[in-house]
Amino acid sequence: MYKTVITCILLIFSSLAVPREALAYIDPGTGSILLQALAAVVIGVGVFWRRIIGFFRKNNSADQESEHVSKK
């Protein structure tokens, strides 16, 4: 049983170690999708920037208030 497992693992690793020709390419549509995704992230952060900052400030101020109350 142990020899069989070792043999299978060695066969798997040896088959992965051999480089093969990749018949893949990135077409122009992929670049435009990535550009659109980047633009969406930038615009989304720009639109909701105050809400994002307010969310973290509210959580931070709530933590500070709870520490202030517990110190009294």
C-alpha positions as CSV (number, residue, x, y, z in Angstrom):
1,M,0.0,0.0,0.0
2,Y,2.8,2.4,1.0
3,K,4.7,1.7,-2.2
4,T,1.6,2.4,-4.3
5,V,1.0,5.7,-2.7
6,I,4.6,6.8,-3.1
7,T,4.5,5.7,-6.8
8,C,1.3,7.6,-7.5
9,I,2.7,10.8,-5.8
10,L,5.9,10.5,-7.8
11,L,4.0,10.0,-11.1
12,I,1.8,13.1,-10.4
13,F,4.8,15.3,-9.5
14,S,6.8,14.1,-12.5
15,S,3.9,14.8,-14.9
16,L,3.6,18.3,-13.4
17,A,7.3,19.0,-13.7
18,V,7.4,18.5,-17.5
19,P,6.8,21.8,-19.2
20,R,4.1,21.8,-21.9
21,E,3.1,24.1,-24.6
22,A,0.4,26.4,-23.5
23,L,-2.2,27.0,-26.2
24,A,-3.7,30.0,-24.5
25,Y,-3.8,33.7,-25.2
26,I,-5.2,36.9,-23.8
27,D,-7.5,38.5,-26.3
28,P,-8.1,42.3,-26.4
29,G,-11.4,41.9,-24.7
30,T,-9.7,40.7,-21.5
31,G,-7.8,44.0,-21.3
32,S,-10.9,46.1,-21.7
33,I,-12.7,44.1,-19.0
34,L,-9.8,44.6,-16.6
35,L,-9.8,48.3,-17.4
36,Q,-13.5,48.6,-16.8
37,A,-13.2,46.8,-13.5
38,L,-10.4,49.1,-12.4
39,A,-12.5,52.2,-13.4
40,A,-15.5,50.8,-11.5
41,V,-13.4,50.4,-8.4
42,V,-12.0,53.9,-8.6
43,I,-15.4,55.5,-9.3
44,G,-17.1,53.4,-6.6
45,V,-14.5,54.4,-4.0
46,G,-14.8,58.0,-5.1
47,V,-18.6,58.0,-4.8
48,F,-18.7,56.3,-1.4
49,W,-15.5,57.8,0.1
50,R,-17.3,59.7,2.8
51,R,-19.4,56.7,3.8
52,I,-16.3,54.5,4.0
53,I,-14.4,57.0,6.1
54,G,-17.5,57.6,8.3
55,F,-17.8,53.9,8.9
56,F,-14.3,53.5,10.2
57,R,-14.5,56.7,12.2
58,K,-17.8,55.6,13.8
59,N,-16.3,52.2,14.8
60,N,-13.1,53.9,16.0
61,S,-15.0,56.5,18.1
62,A,-17.3,53.8,19.5
63,D,-14.2,51.8,20.6
64,Q,-12.7,54.9,22.2
65,E,-16.0,55.7,24.0
66,S,-16.2,52.2,25.4
67,E,-12.6,52.4,26.6
68,H,-13.3,55.8,28.2
69,V,-16.4,54.5,30.0
70,S,-14.6,51.4,31.3
71,K,-11.7,53.5,32.7
72,K,-14.0,55.5,34.9
